[in-house]
Each structure stands twice: as C-alpha cells, then as structure tokens.
Amino acid sequence: MIKTLAGTSARSNVKWRIVVIATLGAALALYLVKCVGVGAVWSAAATVGWGGFAILCAYSLILFLLLGSAWHVLLPPQSVPRTWVFIWARMVRDSAAEILPFSQFGGMALGARSAILHGIPRGLAFGSMIVDVTTEMLAQVAYLAVGAALLSVLAPQNASAASLTTAFAIGLALAAVGGALFVALQRYGRWMTAKLAAHQLPGAAAAIAAVPAALDAIYRSPARVGFSATLHFAAWLLSALGTWIAFRLIGVHIDVTPVITIESLVYATRSAAVIVPNALGVQEAAYALLTPMFGVGAEFGLTVSLLKRARDLAIGLPVLLVWQALEGQRALGDQASGNN
C-alpha cells in the first residue's frame, strides 16, 4: 500500500513538473511575440493565406513517407510488414510529441504502440523504434555538423557569432559522443536495454526479452542501419527546404543555405531541451535569435515557428483522434474476448 501511494505521488509530481515547464515555455513564447511585435508577426502570418498553409501541411505529409520508410528499412528481411504501418506509427509518434503535454519520449512510446496495434510484435516494434531513434540522432549529428560549418562561413564575423559557433561546436562534439555511447549501449548493454524496455512495457516479460533479440537482429545488417541513417539525413535536409518554403510564403527572400543553418541549429536546441514539452518557448527563442544573424527580422523567424506549430496541430489532431479510436476498438475487442 505504501509503495502504491509513493508511486502515485511520484507520478503526480512528474505531471506537475511537466505542467510547470510547459507553462513557462508558453509564457516565453508569448513574451517573445510581444517584444517583437504582435502586429508584425500577425501581418507576416496573414500573408501565407489558407492556400499557403495547405502547401506547408502537404509538404509535411510527404516528409512522413520518408521518415516512416527510414524506420521500416531497419526490419529484418523475414519481417515484411507494409511500409504504411511505420509511416502511420511515425505520424502518431510526432503528433504526440508535438501536441500532447509529453516529452519526446512519450511520443516515441505511442509510436511504438501504434505499430503494435497493426500487428508488429511488441519486441520488434520497440527494438526497431529504438534503432530508428538512434539513426535519426546520428543523422542529426551530421546535419548539425553541416549547420555549424555553414554558420562559421555565413554568419557575420563578430563576437556573438563566434560565441554561438563555439557553443554549437561543443554541442556537436557532445552529441557525437552521446550517439556513439547510445549505439554501444544497444549493442553491448543488454541489461540496460532490458531495463528500458521494462519501463515501457510493464508486465510484458516476453516482449521485454524480445527487445534485445530484435536489436541484435537489426544490427546484424549494418547496411540497413546505414540506409536508415541516410534516409533520415535526407529528411533533415528536406525539412529545411520546407522551412525555406515557409519563409518564401511570408514574403522573405532568403537562400536555402542559411535556412539549413538556422534549421539545424534550431533542432539542435530543441534536442538539448528534450524535457520541455513540445519545446515550447525554446523553438521560438532559437528562431528569434538566429534569423537576425542572416538578415531576416526576428518577427519573421517567430512567424515561421508559429506557422509550424499551427501545421503540427492541423496534422496532429486528426492523427491522434484516429489513433485513439483505433486504441478504443482494440480495448473493446480485448474486453469482448475476455468476456467470452
């Protein structure tokens, strides 16, 4: 009884911490918009129109084809689920991470559950998801390296730019070390992998035991792992192209290269702030800081950030509603089977 109460209290504390962090992030975002000018941000956003906003949403949906494929290619040849299962699971994963009051880890868990719902064995779903997160992380390290190199060339030669370049170079080194350790942990730290799986799959002993085996099966094919990382790197670059489209839609004429620089550093900042739900405030602050370095007003950077938030809502809400309906059907089916 005492353990149960302690566990409930701990979960309650975690929820309150999430609420506090999310509230502070939202307050920071609103403060930045107020400082830059609500009118300027609104005017830029209104320039897009419904047609332009539809273009942004459609482009993001195309990106999910690539992201889902990057997850799907990891599976061993004998496992041949359809690619659409992983495209959908990736949409659920990103929608949960961007909309629900979770950290990115909560979105990952829901993405794996979505794959399970469509017939993927639990161990394989969570094992492949872990490797997919890893290959995306490694691709992001390469993407950040490109961004840091471009920053040193394109940014004005002043103390602020030099400090920022140094900070991101340090972040790049730490990210590279972290990525290598994460891979080593999966390959040689089976006990830790099992512990992480037990946290995500309480009470599912068979599935927990299957996660390390799934990891071994995936890593026995370095070509598949490398292909997944390559697809993720392409997705990062194409995501920057989507942001360039957003800048053009609000009337900002900027080359693709500076946008790649901005995007790589924005997402590096988001990754560093992994505990902040939806990176509220963090994303907005990064855009407001970085865009002026390339001759673009902070109001336009904030507008792009808010447009991306609106796009995530427009895509994510329907995705989560469908996912919830499917989960409900499954629960009713399990209940009916139990009654029989």
Helices and strands as residue ranges (DSSP letters): H 2-36, H 38-72, H 83-99, H 104-117, H 122-154, H 159-188, H 190-200, H 205-219, H 222-249, H 256-272, G 277-279, H 282-290, G 291-294, H 298-339
